[in-house]
Amino acid sequence: MTETASLVEAVPSRAGDETFASTAADRFADASRSRQGSAGSARNGLRRAWRFVAQHPGAALAGLWIVLVLVSAFAPTLFSGQDPLDGVPRDKMQAPSAAHWFGTDQVGRDLFTRVVHGSALTLQAAIIAVAIGLVVGSLLGLLAGFVGSWVDDVIMRIADVLLAIPSLLLSLALITALGFGTVNVAIAVGLSSVAAVARIMRSEVIRVRSGVFVEAAFASGNRWSRVLFRHVLPNSIGPVLVLAALEFGTAILAVSALSFLGYGAQPPAPEWGSLVSTGRNFIATAWWLTALPGAVIALTVLSANRLSRALDSEGRRSR
């Protein structure tokens, strides 16, 4: 009897050990599969990145330039350790050289340093403008496309009126109401791009709203807010983000143009448009004061446009 009882007690113990061992083995296998899956996703991401670079080498160079400009905006001391506001009078109006890559201005300040530090103000204004246009335009387009009816008519008629006004003229009118300054310039440029973003967002929402998966989501008893933000918005935002990349270059150009006219940061603060504006008084004797900051603006705008076209082509291929 004693031996039988001991055998009976031993069986559950061995079963428990086997269960614990199998559970531990399952967990180890799940962890291994998870690590393999994450490694595989990383390899797939690298393959997609290399394929994008191989198919769009120009876009890769444009992206590299945009990255350099962004780094110069957030960490200008990595590119130049000089003060953008202090100058050496005896070094004024020197042509580009190894000591001064972009030359010096009329008070002896290093122009390359001023361009590097000026990227912070210009890009700050451009990012604010793109964010305002993207958020406000996307919300209006989402509302117009999803609700429809008279809401769609009212929003689209307002968008038509805004699109009929040249963007620079609309920005000037808004700056007159808001006042001068970099932030006000950014708000004016952002509001002038709301109509274009709203129309693109509306067309995508109308396309997605008629999809079978949206009807299935409604049939499953989901609330309209859940369908809107869980199904419609994620499938409609792609072209709007591509437009945002394009609007980034347009915003840089608009902010620089308004700064050139004197509505942005006031001297001696370095801003790309104001640098070009200041150098125009010496264009006959010091061409670099306008040509080199203008070349940086042009290259940045063209890079943003090239990158947006590449993203658009990739998005069309994936759809």
C-alpha positions as CSV (number, residue, x, y, z in Angstrom):
1,M,0.0,0.0,0.0
2,T,2.8,2.3,0.9
3,E,4.6,1.7,-2.4
4,T,1.3,2.2,-4.4
5,A,0.7,5.5,-2.7
6,S,4.2,6.6,-3.4
7,L,3.7,5.7,-7.1
8,V,0.4,7.6,-7.2
9,E,2.0,10.7,-5.6
10,A,5.0,10.5,-8.0
11,V,2.8,10.5,-11.2
12,P,1.3,13.9,-10.7
13,S,4.7,15.2,-9.8
14,R,6.2,14.0,-13.0
15,A,3.2,15.3,-15.0
16,G,3.6,18.7,-13.4
17,D,7.3,18.7,-14.2
18,E,6.6,17.8,-17.8
19,T,3.9,20.5,-18.0
20,F,6.3,23.1,-16.6
21,A,9.0,22.0,-19.0
22,S,6.7,22.1,-22.0
23,T,5.4,25.6,-20.9
24,A,9.0,26.8,-20.6
25,A,9.9,25.3,-24.0
26,D,6.8,27.0,-25.5
27,R,7.8,30.4,-24.1
28,F,11.4,30.0,-25.3
29,A,10.1,29.1,-28.8
30,D,7.7,32.1,-28.8
31,A,10.6,34.4,-27.7
32,S,12.8,32.9,-30.5
33,R,10.1,33.4,-33.1
34,S,9.6,37.0,-31.8
35,R,13.3,37.7,-32.1
36,Q,13.4,36.1,-35.6
37,G,10.3,38.1,-36.6
38,S,11.8,41.4,-35.4
39,A,15.1,40.6,-37.1
40,G,13.3,39.7,-40.3
41,S,11.3,42.9,-40.2
42,A,14.5,44.9,-39.7
43,R,16.1,43.1,-42.7
44,N,13.0,43.8,-44.8
45,G,13.1,47.5,-43.8
46,L,16.8,47.7,-44.8
47,R,15.9,46.0,-48.1
48,R,13.1,48.5,-48.8
49,A,15.4,51.4,-47.9
50,W,18.2,50.1,-50.3
51,R,15.6,49.5,-53.0
52,F,14.3,53.0,-52.6
53,V,17.8,54.4,-52.9
54,A,18.6,52.3,-55.9
55,Q,15.3,53.3,-57.7
56,H,15.5,57.0,-56.7
57,P,19.1,58.1,-56.3
58,G,18.2,61.7,-56.8
59,A,15.6,61.5,-54.0
60,A,18.2,59.9,-51.7
61,L,20.6,62.8,-52.3
62,A,17.7,65.2,-51.8
63,G,16.8,63.5,-48.5
64,L,20.5,63.7,-47.4
65,W,20.5,67.5,-48.1
66,I,17.2,67.9,-46.1
67,V,18.8,66.0,-43.2
68,L,21.8,68.2,-43.3
69,V,19.6,71.3,-43.3
70,L,17.6,70.0,-40.3
71,V,20.8,69.2,-38.4
72,S,22.1,72.7,-39.1
73,A,18.9,74.1,-37.7
74,F,19.0,72.1,-34.4
75,A,22.8,72.0,-34.0
76,P,24.4,74.8,-36.0
77,T,27.7,74.6,-34.0
78,L,28.4,71.2,-35.7
79,F,29.0,73.2,-38.9
80,S,30.3,76.5,-37.7
81,G,31.6,77.6,-34.3
82,Q,31.6,81.3,-35.0
83,D,29.0,83.8,-33.8
84,P,26.6,84.9,-36.5
85,L,26.1,88.4,-35.1
86,D,29.8,89.3,-34.4
87,G,31.9,90.6,-37.3
88,V,35.5,91.7,-37.9
89,P,35.4,95.0,-39.7
90,R,38.8,94.5,-41.3
91,D,37.5,91.3,-43.0
92,K,34.4,92.9,-44.5
93,M,33.3,92.1,-48.1
94,Q,35.8,89.3,-48.6
95,A,35.0,86.8,-51.4
96,P,34.5,83.1,-50.7
97,S,37.7,81.4,-49.7
98,A,38.9,78.6,-47.5
99,A,38.7,80.8,-44.4
100,H,35.2,82.0,-45.3
101,W,33.3,79.5,-47.4
102,F,30.5,81.9,-48.3
103,G,32.6,85.1,-47.9
104,T,31.8,87.9,-45.5
105,D,29.2,90.6,-45.5
106,Q,29.4,94.4,-45.1
107,V,30.4,94.4,-41.4
108,G,32.8,91.4,-41.6
109,R,30.4,88.6,-40.4
110,D,31.0,85.2,-41.8
111,L,28.1,84.5,-44.3
112,F,28.3,80.7,-44.1
113,T,27.8,81.0,-40.3
114,R,24.8,83.3,-40.8
115,V,23.3,80.9,-43.3
116,V,23.7,77.9,-41.0
117,H,22.2,79.8,-38.0
118,G,19.5,81.3,-40.2
119,S,18.2,77.8,-41.1
120,A,16.8,77.5,-37.6
121,L,14.4,80.5,-38.1
122,T,13.5,79.6,-41.6
123,L,12.8,75.9,-40.9
124,Q,11.0,76.7,-37.7
125,A,8.6,79.0,-39.7
126,A,8.3,76.4,-42.4
127,I,7.5,73.5,-40.0
128,I,4.9,75.6,-38.2
129,A,3.3,76.5,-41.5
130,V,3.2,72.9,-42.7
131,A,1.8,71.8,-39.4
132,I,-1.0,74.4,-39.4
133,G,-1.9,73.6,-43.0
134,L,-1.8,69.8,-42.4
135,V,-3.8,69.7,-39.2
136,V,-6.5,72.3,-40.1
137,G,-6.8,71.2,-43.8
138,S,-7.0,67.5,-42.8
139,L,-9.7,68.1,-40.3
140,L,-11.8,70.2,-42.7
141,G,-11.3,67.7,-45.5
142,L,-12.1,64.8,-43.2
143,L,-15.3,66.4,-42.0
144,A,-16.4,67.4,-45.5
145,G,-15.7,64.0,-47.1
146,F,-17.2,61.9,-44.3
147,V,-20.3,64.0,-43.4
148,G,-21.1,65.2,-46.8
149,S,-24.4,67.1,-47.4
150,W,-24.4,70.8,-46.7
151,V,-21.3,70.6,-44.6
152,D,-19.3,69.5,-47.6
153,D,-20.8,72.3,-49.7
154,V,-20.0,75.0,-47.2
155,I,-16.4,73.9,-46.6
156,M,-15.6,73.3,-50.3
157,R,-17.0,76.7,-51.3
158,I,-14.8,78.4,-48.7
159,A,-11.9,76.4,-50.1
160,D,-12.7,77.5,-53.6
161,V,-12.6,81.1,-52.5
162,L,-9.3,80.7,-50.8
163,L,-7.8,78.9,-53.8
164,A,-8.9,81.7,-56.1
165,I,-6.7,84.1,-54.2
166,P,-2.9,83.9,-54.9
167,S,-1.2,82.4,-51.8
168,L,1.4,85.2,-51.5
169,L,-1.4,87.8,-51.6
170,L,-3.4,85.9,-49.0
171,S,-0.3,85.6,-46.8
172,L,0.3,89.3,-47.0
173,A,-3.3,90.1,-46.1
174,L,-3.1,87.8,-43.1
175,I,0.3,89.3,-42.0
176,T,-1.3,92.7,-42.1
177,A,-3.9,91.5,-39.6
178,L,-1.5,89.5,-37.4
179,G,1.6,91.7,-37.5
180,F,5.2,91.2,-38.4
181,G,7.5,88.4,-37.1
182,T,8.6,84.9,-38.0
183,V,5.8,83.2,-36.1
184,N,3.1,85.4,-37.7
185,V,4.7,84.7,-41.1
186,A,4.5,81.0,-40.4
187,I,0.8,81.2,-39.4
188,A,-0.1,83.2,-42.5
189,V,1.7,80.8,-44.8
190,G,0.1,77.8,-43.1
191,L,-3.4,79.2,-43.3
192,S,-2.9,80.0,-47.0
193,S,-2.3,76.2,-47.6
194,V,-5.3,74.9,-45.8
195,A,-7.6,74.9,-48.8
196,A,-5.3,72.7,-50.9
197,V,-4.8,70.2,-48.1
198,A,-8.6,70.1,-47.4
199,R,-9.4,69.3,-51.0
200,I,-6.9,66.4,-51.2
201,M,-8.1,65.0,-47.9
202,R,-11.8,65.2,-48.9
203,S,-11.2,63.4,-52.2
204,E,-9.3,60.6,-50.4
205,V,-12.0,60.3,-47.7
206,I,-14.7,60.0,-50.3
207,R,-12.8,57.2,-52.0
208,V,-12.1,55.3,-48.8
209,R,-15.7,55.9,-47.4
210,S,-17.2,53.8,-50.2
211,G,-14.9,50.8,-49.5
212,V,-16.4,47.5,-48.4
213,F,-14.4,47.4,-45.2
214,V,-16.0,50.7,-44.1
215,E,-19.4,49.3,-44.7
216,A,-18.5,46.2,-42.8
217,A,-17.3,48.3,-39.9
218,F,-20.6,50.1,-39.7
219,A,-22.5,46.8,-40.1
220,S,-20.5,45.4,-37.1
221,G,-22.0,48.1,-34.9
222,N,-19.0,50.4,-34.6
223,R,-19.6,54.1,-33.7
224,W,-19.0,56.6,-36.5
225,S,-16.1,58.1,-34.5
226,R,-14.3,54.7,-34.3
227,V,-14.9,54.1,-38.0
228,L,-13.6,57.6,-38.9
229,F,-10.4,57.5,-36.9
230,R,-9.7,53.7,-37.0
231,H,-10.5,53.0,-40.7
232,V,-11.1,56.1,-42.8
233,L,-8.3,58.4,-41.5
234,P,-5.4,55.9,-41.7
235,N,-6.3,54.9,-45.2
236,S,-6.7,58.5,-46.4
237,I,-3.7,60.2,-44.9
238,G,-1.0,58.9,-47.3
239,P,-1.5,61.4,-50.2
240,V,-1.9,64.2,-47.6
241,L,1.5,63.4,-46.1
242,V,3.1,63.5,-49.6
243,L,1.5,66.9,-50.1
244,A,2.9,68.0,-46.8
245,A,6.4,67.1,-48.0
246,L,5.7,69.2,-51.1
247,E,4.3,72.0,-49.0
248,F,7.4,72.0,-46.9
249,G,9.4,73.3,-49.8
250,T,6.7,75.7,-50.8
251,A,6.6,77.0,-47.2
252,I,10.3,77.6,-47.2
253,L,10.0,79.6,-50.4
254,A,7.0,81.6,-49.1
255,V,8.7,82.3,-45.8
256,S,11.9,83.4,-47.5
257,A,9.9,85.6,-49.9
258,L,8.0,87.3,-47.0
259,S,11.3,87.8,-45.1
260,F,12.9,89.3,-48.2
261,L,10.0,91.8,-48.2
262,G,10.7,92.7,-44.6
263,Y,7.8,90.9,-42.9
264,G,9.9,88.2,-41.1
265,A,12.7,88.5,-38.6
266,Q,14.3,91.9,-38.5
267,P,18.1,92.5,-38.8
268,P,20.6,91.5,-37.5
269,A,18.8,88.2,-36.9
270,P,19.9,85.8,-39.7
271,E,17.1,84.4,-41.8
272,W,17.5,83.2,-45.3
273,G,15.2,85.7,-47.0
274,S,16.5,88.6,-45.0
275,L,20.1,87.6,-45.9
276,V,19.2,87.8,-49.6
277,S,17.4,91.1,-49.0
278,T,20.4,92.6,-47.3
279,G,22.8,91.4,-49.9
280,R,20.9,93.0,-52.8
281,N,22.3,96.4,-52.0
282,F,25.8,95.1,-52.8
283,I,25.0,92.8,-55.7
284,A,27.2,94.8,-58.1
285,T,30.3,94.4,-55.9
286,A,29.6,91.4,-53.7
287,W,27.6,88.8,-55.7
288,W,28.0,86.1,-53.0
289,L,25.8,88.0,-50.5
290,T,22.7,87.2,-52.6
291,A,23.8,84.3,-54.8
292,L,24.9,81.8,-52.1
293,P,22.0,82.2,-49.6
294,G,19.6,82.1,-52.6
295,A,21.3,78.9,-53.9
296,V,20.8,77.3,-50.4
297,I,17.1,78.3,-50.6
298,A,16.7,77.0,-54.1
299,L,18.5,73.7,-53.3
300,T,16.4,73.1,-50.2
301,V,13.1,73.7,-52.1
302,L,14.1,71.5,-55.0
303,S,15.2,68.8,-52.7
304,A,11.8,68.8,-50.9
305,N,10.0,68.7,-54.2
306,R,12.1,65.8,-55.5
307,L,11.6,63.9,-52.3
308,S,7.9,64.4,-52.4
309,R,7.7,63.1,-56.0
310,A,9.6,60.0,-55.0
311,L,7.3,59.4,-52.1
312,D,4.3,59.9,-54.3
313,S,5.5,57.4,-56.8
314,E,6.2,54.8,-54.1
315,G,2.7,55.4,-52.7
316,R,1.1,54.8,-56.1
317,R,3.1,51.7,-56.6
318,S,2.1,50.3,-53.2
319,R,-1.6,51.0,-53.9
